[in-house]
Amino acid sequence: MNNLTRFDNDGIEIFIDNKGNSFASLSGVARMTEKAPTTIKRLAALRNFELHEAQIDTATGKKTVTLFDEDQILVVLKKYNPDRLMQFAKLGIRTALHQIAGFEQKPISVQLSLEPLDIYNLDAWTIWLLISEIYWRVTPDKVDFDRFNGNDGLATKEEVDTLDQRLKNLPPMLNHYICALYSIKVNRWPDKAPKEFYIKSAMQMLTNPVLVEQAQKFQSQLDRTQLPAAPTQKQLA
């Protein structure tokens, strides 16, 4: 399958193609049902599901994932998690009743993002929040506040919570990639180790073809879901 956009919310991996058809990975369906992937695979075999497969890029290379389409997801939820199936039904019942009644409602234009986000041009504060978010995520109970930049420490959990939600969904390695890119650009480095060490590590990361491709795909996805920047006064003149 091609032209799939991947989304990951709380471990539930969703894929949407360019026609709007939705799929969930085997691991995503397992998480939705709170069952083991082997249990889901067994049910799929018993029901003779014709499952789809797709190749996705990960930090360690390409990976083949098994995908369940919308109808198959409903069958699995009916069997193993009817409460979640009811949640899905509530989301769709209004549309179904409108179709039966022949009622047409004009679609509302939804603005997914009022402000464009460019991962290649983030400000210093956002980069600092990204760095802090990594270590709060890895060690939520105890963070080494002096690990970066001398005694400047890390941003607090409350400050990290203000980070743009789109950036909170970054895979850790892509998060590191963006921070390394910023450090190279502004020539700013932690002072607890030789500068040459950090520069070498950053350059190795920035020349990693997998991370380069991931960054490009992430930005392309952002570009498809955000509004263009408003023209400046100079551009309007």
HUGI-V586022 format. One line per field, one symbol per residue. psi: psi as a letter, one per 40 degrees, with the letter a starting at -180 (. if undefined). A space follows every 10 residues. Layout:
psi: ???
This chain:
psi: iifhhhihhf ehhihhieee hiiiiddddd ddefiidddd ddddddefhg iiiihihide aihhihihad ddddddddde gddddddddd dedddddddd efhhhhihhh hdhdhihhee fiiddddddd ddddddddgd dhhgeedifb edaiiidddd eeihddddeh iddddddddd dddddefhii eeihdddddd dddddeehdd dddddddddd dddeeiiiii iidddd.
